[in-house]
Amino acid sequence: MAGSLKNGKDDIAFSVKNSSIKTVLDVGCGYGTYYELFKKFDIKLDKFDAIEVFQDSVFRYNLLNKYDNVYIQ
């Protein structure tokens, strides 16, 4: 699986943490990059869902325990 670039991730976390955003849909969540990032910055969300295209990734990376809902598309 390809990964995403690390550039700008901390800026995204800072922007989310300092905003009124309470719901996030992580499209193409992979191994849970944004879950790990938001956890690192102690970002609390009301709802954090994910869409993943590879069903095996859902189980390999334990995504069901990271996100509120994981949609396999």
FENZIMO-V127025 format. One record per backbone hydrogen bond with DSSP energy under -1.0 kcal/mol. CO is the residue of the C=O (numbers start at 1). NH is the residue of the N-H. Records with the same first field share a line. If there is no record, write none. Layout:
BEGIN
CO->NH, NH
END
This chain:
BEGIN
6->9
8->12
9->13
10->14
11->15
12->16
13->17
14->18
16->19
22->46, 47
24->49
26->51
29->32, 33
32->36
33->37
34->38
35->39
36->40
37->41
38->43
39->42
47->24
48->68
49->26
50->71
51->28, 29
52->73
56->60
57->61
58->63
62->65
63->66, 67
69->50
71->52
END
